[in-house]
């Protein structure tokens, strides 16, 4: 189905068999927890919702509630206290972030309920919020769920305490980081100067290391600060902020 990047684990632990993406947590035990796992499912597409519910039921899950909107999802979660909530991000009435907001509420009210968000598109901000909410969470793209066994194994892994991310999201995150890398605008020499700044060297020390005049180093630093868009009003901290930007993007 998808490639996997399993997190470090003991020999007795395992990631999903076919792996739907990157596993960011680890399985808490060896047993298959899906048998009898109580599930609430929210998806506004009736046929898709019924299809997923049917699949889960055949694989041993107990689908205790279904809803076509976020309001119904929250009502069922609050009344049934499921082990797992499967949520579509875009649901009525606006088809924007109703599902995400419901998932956020579920995590706050019922932190032990596993949450799996299904999305038709890679939506970075929403996905980051989901996977950043802690263990027992996952973000899957609908179009990439192509194998029933892998899908069930992934849900099993998440309910067991893992965190799971579709690899398409990982790719987008890496690409986004590269697109917004503030160091991209620096020349090779400017990067060398910034790296030496990060080592704590003075302007004179940098000049000696690079065999250039100290005045040349000062010009490079001024250019670096300008390219990194560090305001002159922060004069006392500009050098530190430049180093922090360098360390963050390494």
HELIX and SHEET records of a PDB file:
HELIX    1   1 UNK A   46  UNK A   58  1                                  13    
HELIX    2   2 UNK A   70  UNK A   80  1                                  11    
HELIX    3   3 UNK A   98  UNK A  109  1                                  12    
HELIX    4   4 UNK A  124  UNK A  131  1                                   8    
HELIX    5   5 UNK A  142  UNK A  144  5                                   3    
HELIX    6   6 UNK A  148  UNK A  159  1                                  12    
HELIX    7   7 UNK A  167  UNK A  179  1                                  13    
HELIX    8   8 UNK A  182  UNK A  185  5                                   4    
HELIX    9   9 UNK A  188  UNK A  198  1                                  11    
HELIX   10  10 UNK A  203  UNK A  210  1                                   8    
HELIX   11  11 UNK A  214  UNK A  227  1                                  14    
HELIX   12  12 UNK A  232  UNK A  234  5                                   3    
HELIX   13  13 UNK A  238  UNK A  248  1                                  11    
SHEET    1   A 7 UNK A  21  UNK A  23  0                                        
SHEET    2   A 7 UNK A 163  UNK A 166 -1                                        
SHEET    3   A 7 UNK A 137  UNK A 141  1                                        
SHEET    4   A 7 UNK A 114  UNK A 119  1                                        
SHEET    5   A 7 UNK A  84  UNK A  88  1                                        
SHEET    6   A 7 UNK A  38  UNK A  42  1                                        
SHEET    7   A 7 UNK A  62  UNK A  67  1                                        
END                                                                             
